[in-house]
Each structure stands twice: as structure tokens, then as C-alpha cells.
Amino acid sequence: MTVLVFSENLDVALELLGKGRELANDLNVKLGGILLGQNVKTSASELIAHGADVVYVVDDPLLAEFYPETYSDAMLSVVNQANPEILLIGATKRGKELAPRVATKLNTGCAAAATNLRIDKEKKQLIAERPAVSAMVVATEFSRTKPQMATVPPRTFEKPPRDDSRQGEVLEVKAEISKVDKKIIELKKKEVKGIKIEEAELITSCGRGFRKKEDIKLLEELANLIGATIGCSRPIAADLKWLPEDHWVGLSGHKVKPKMYMAVGISGQVQHLAGMRDSKIIVAINKDPEAPIFKVADYGIVGDLYQVLPAMIDYLKGKKG
Ligand SMILES: Cc1cc2nc3c(=O)[nH]c(=O)nc-3n(C[C@H](O)[C@H](O)[C@H](O)COP(=O)(O)OP(=O)(O)OC[C@H]3O[C@@H](n4cnc5c(N)ncnc54)[C@H](O)[C@@H]3O)c2cc1C
């Protein structure tokens, strides 16, 4: 019996190991990591150093490219061998393709995009919490079937500290992988200017409080002075198209967890908060003292952004000499 975690993204896999360790301890079972791909075995030590007791590896040329069909076949072989109590999959783009296929093949349920996981110790059951109904409510879900599955968005849980003295077992699984009738011809990397918003440590974000596209220059000037990346609310990217979707923060945009998130002219509706409320420090600038963003803000400035931003820029420029 194990708690098993998988993500093709190593950072996300380590985050899952962090939460997985708690769950495995509560169930008094081992914690396992899964590696699927070609030449992936080298990452096993990384998983063990971050908490895995055992690592299941399917190393197969058929897994050199990601196809949900082949990866779900491989995952199924691991599950058949390991018989896990719980299976967690990172809700990356690929993970979101993989998890429902695996759940369907296993005839089990899967809580999608869980933001919290815990064990009901009496029933030995996984309890998953996830935003539902446009993030208006938190749904609490459990599965009556095994393995109990959940997907978890990146940056939901903390990576555990690295401990190179940890020992673990590495088990190679011979998987039955069926060939797919399609071929990836070319993979093109999406071009992102500057730092990806999900990886930014400082974010200054704009909302509909900005009257026109050109005014975002004010925020860019501030961002340049403090080394921040620009984010935005959904209307700015989706409706007004003033910024590309790469900048969009929230439930249907990117989930971010920077050291500092500054929301400027953003009201703070639940769907926006769903993407940034885990930021370490939240600063809000809004002319409406009743704006919901102030309920989650650590520091708030009630004022007109067209006065507050220039004052901040002048101050910072003065400091820089
Ligand atoms: C299924 C679903 C998914 C969604 N997903 C997302 C998502 O991922 N991300 C997201 O952001 N939204 C999302 N939304 C939309 C969300 O509900 C809000 O409509 C949106 O976040 C509002 O954006 P805003 O705060 O920029 O605009 P508004 O709500 O219009 O707020 C503008 C704010 O600016 C302030 N303001 C105005 N002028 C000034 C000024 N001169 N100085 C200072 N402050 C000023 C106002 O007081 C106000 O608080 C989603 C909605 C649904 C239904």
C-alpha cells in the first residue's frame, strides 16, 4: 500500500511529494514517486531526496514523446504493480489529459484541481477540497473507489526540503504500452518575453481600474524599477485584449504564488483571488475602500492609481538617485 505521486514536471512532482508525505504518514503507508518517459531513471534520486520511499520507473522509447494514450498505459501498469491507496497527479496541461484517462481505465473517481488534501483518519479516506461553481464555493469530495485519485495544480503545495541522506528503492516496471496511430511532427516552444508569470517572484497586476491600454505603461515603469513581472485580471487579457493571455491571473488564468503580488485597480473577485491569494505578501491599490481585494491584502492603499503610481515611481526614482 502506498501513496503515489506523478508529474512529468519535476518541480510539481516534488510539491506533490511534500503533501504526499503528510498523507502517507497519516495512513501509515509508504510514499512513492512515478517516473514515466525515456531515460528518466536519473531523476529517481531527486524524488528520494525529497521524500519518496520507493520510485516506480517506466523507461520506454514509446514514452519519449507525451501521448496521453501511452502514458496512461504505463501508469496503469504501475498502479497494477503498486496497488496504491492514493494516486496524485500534477494538474499541468499534460496531467489534465492523463488523469481522467487513468481514472476511467481504473474505474475510479478523481477530484480535479484540488487545493487542499487531508486524510479522514477514522475512515482512512482522502478528503479533497476544490473550488467549484466559478470558485464561489469550496467543494469537499471523497471517492468511494480505490485508488483515490486527485489532480493538484502547480504551486499548490510546498516542496519538502532536500535530504540527500535519504534511502529509497527504485523499481523498474515493465509496462504494456500500446502503439498510437499518430505522430508528433514538430514541437514549438511558446515564446514568453521575460520571466513566466508563474515563476515570477514579484508581480504587479492591472485591472479594469486602468482607463486605457496606454496607461499600463505606468505600471510597467513601476515594475521595471522593482524588477517585477506584469500580471492582469481576466478582462484586461480576455475582453479588452490589452495584454496577452500569458499575463492573466486567476481561476481560468495562471495560478501564481510570488513573494509579492500588487493588485492595482483590481476589485478582487473570487475568480481572481483563486489565482493569487497564496502570494506571500499582497498589496492592493484601489480607490474603493470596500473593494474585496482589501480583505486579502496585507498592505492596502485606498486611492486613485493615477496619483498613487506616479508618486511611487517618483519615490523609487529618487531613491535610485
Ligand atoms: C468562470 C469564471 C472564471 C473567471 N476567471 C477569472 C480569472 O481567471 N481571472 C480574473 O481576474 N477574473 C476571472 N473572472 C472574472 C471575475 O469574476 C471578475 O469579473 C474580474 O476579475 C474583474 O476584473 P477587475 O478586477 O479588473 O475589474 P472590476 O471588477 O471592474 O474592478 C475594477 C476595480 O478598479 C477600481 N478602480 C477603478 N478606477 C480606479 C482608479 N482610478 N484607481 C484605483 N482603483 C480604481 C474599482 O474600484 C474596482 O474595484 C472569471 C469569471 C468567471 C465567471
The ligand as a Tripos MOL2 file, in Angstrom:
@<TRIPOS>MOLECULE
LIG
   53    58     1     0     0
SMALL
NO_CHARGES

@<TRIPOS>ATOM
      1 C1        -15.9640   31.0800  -14.6530 C.3       1 LIG1
      2 C2        -15.2650   32.4050  -14.4300 C.ar      1 LIG1
      3 C3        -13.8950   32.4340  -14.4300 C.ar      1 LIG1
      4 C4        -13.2140   33.6210  -14.2230 C.ar      1 LIG1
      5 N1        -11.8610   33.6140  -14.2030 N.ar      1 LIG1
      6 C5        -11.1900   34.7510  -13.9100 C.ar      1 LIG1
      7 C6         -9.7740   34.7580  -13.8080 C.ar      1 LIG1
      8 O1         -9.1030   33.7380  -14.0130 O.2       1 LIG1
      9 N2         -9.1670   35.9200  -13.5040 N.ar      1 LIG1
     10 C7         -9.8500   37.0940  -13.2770 C.ar      1 LIG1
     11 O2         -9.2200   38.1230  -12.9930 O.2       1 LIG1
     12 N3        -11.1840   37.1150  -13.3970 N.ar      1 LIG1
     13 C8        -11.8750   35.9880  -13.7170 C.ar      1 LIG1
     14 N4        -13.2230   36.0250  -13.8470 N.ar      1 LIG1
     15 C9        -13.8770   37.3530  -13.8460 C.3       1 LIG1
     16 C10       -14.1110   37.9140  -12.4480 C.3       1 LIG1
     17 O3        -15.3550   37.4730  -11.9670 O.3       1 LIG1
     18 C11       -14.1300   39.4730  -12.4820 C.3       1 LIG1
     19 O4        -15.0860   39.8990  -13.4110 O.3       1 LIG1
     20 C12       -12.7770   40.0980  -12.8380 C.3       1 LIG1
     21 O5        -11.7670   39.5600  -12.0420 O.3       1 LIG1
     22 C13       -12.8530   41.5980  -12.6080 C.3       1 LIG1
     23 O6        -11.6810   42.1910  -13.0670 O.3       1 LIG1
     24 P1        -11.1940   43.5960  -12.4850 P.3       1 LIG1
     25 O7        -11.0000   43.4670  -11.0200 O.co2     1 LIG1
     26 O8        -10.0540   44.0360  -13.3100 O.co2     1 LIG1
     27 O9        -12.4180   44.5590  -12.8330 O.3       1 LIG1
     28 P2        -13.5320   45.2000  -11.9070 P.3       1 LIG1
     29 O10       -14.2240   44.1650  -11.1120 O.co2     1 LIG1
     30 O11       -14.3540   46.0720  -12.7930 O.co2     1 LIG1
     31 O12       -12.7300   46.1030  -10.8790 O.3       1 LIG1
     32 C14       -12.0540   47.2810  -11.2080 C.3       1 LIG1
     33 C15       -11.5760   47.8680   -9.9040 C.3       1 LIG1
     34 O13       -10.8120   49.0180  -10.1850 O.3       1 LIG1
     35 C16       -11.0820   50.0000   -9.2030 C.3       1 LIG1
     36 N5        -10.7500   51.3070   -9.7940 N.ar      1 LIG1
     37 C17       -11.4090   51.9500  -10.7970 C.ar      1 LIG1
     38 N6        -10.7500   53.1030  -11.1200 N.ar      1 LIG1
     39 C18        -9.6700   53.1790  -10.2880 C.ar      1 LIG1
     40 C19        -8.6180   54.1280  -10.1110 C.ar      1 LIG1
     41 N7         -8.5440   55.2250  -10.8850 N.pl3     1 LIG1
     42 N8         -7.7040   53.8900   -9.1460 N.ar      1 LIG1
     43 C20        -7.7670   52.7890   -8.3690 C.ar      1 LIG1
     44 N9         -8.7380   51.8610   -8.4880 N.ar      1 LIG1
     45 C21        -9.6800   52.0410   -9.4460 C.ar      1 LIG1
     46 C22       -12.5570   49.8540   -8.8900 C.3       1 LIG1
     47 O14       -12.8520   50.3710   -7.5980 O.3       1 LIG1
     48 C23       -12.7100   48.3300   -8.9620 C.3       1 LIG1
     49 O15       -12.5400   47.7290   -7.6850 O.3       1 LIG1
     50 C24       -13.9340   34.8450  -14.0470 C.ar      1 LIG1
     51 C25       -15.3340   34.8150  -14.0440 C.ar      1 LIG1
     52 C26       -15.9930   33.6080  -14.2320 C.ar      1 LIG1
     53 C27       -17.4980   33.6050  -14.2060 C.3       1 LIG1
@<TRIPOS>BOND
     1     1     2 1
     2     2     3 ar
     3     2    52 ar
     4     3     4 ar
     5     4     5 ar
     6     4    50 ar
     7     5     6 ar
     8     6     7 ar
     9     6    13 1
    10     7     8 2
    11     7     9 ar
    12     9    10 ar
    13    10    11 2
    14    10    12 ar
    15    12    13 ar
    16    13    14 ar
    17    14    15 1
    18    14    50 ar
    19    15    16 1
    20    16    17 1
    21    16    18 1
    22    18    19 1
    23    18    20 1
    24    20    21 1
    25    20    22 1
    26    22    23 1
    27    23    24 1
    28    24    25 2
    29    24    26 1
    30    24    27 1
    31    27    28 1
    32    28    29 2
    33    28    30 1
    34    28    31 1
    35    31    32 1
    36    32    33 1
    37    33    34 1
    38    33    48 1
    39    34    35 1
    40    35    36 1
    41    35    46 1
    42    36    37 ar
    43    36    45 ar
    44    37    38 ar
    45    38    39 ar
    46    39    40 ar
    47    39    45 ar
    48    40    41 1
    49    40    42 ar
    50    42    43 ar
    51    43    44 ar
    52    44    45 ar
    53    46    47 1
    54    46    48 1
    55    48    49 1
    56    50    51 ar
    57    51    52 ar
    58    52    53 1
@<TRIPOS>SUBSTRUCTURE
     1 LIG1         1 GROUP 0 **** ****
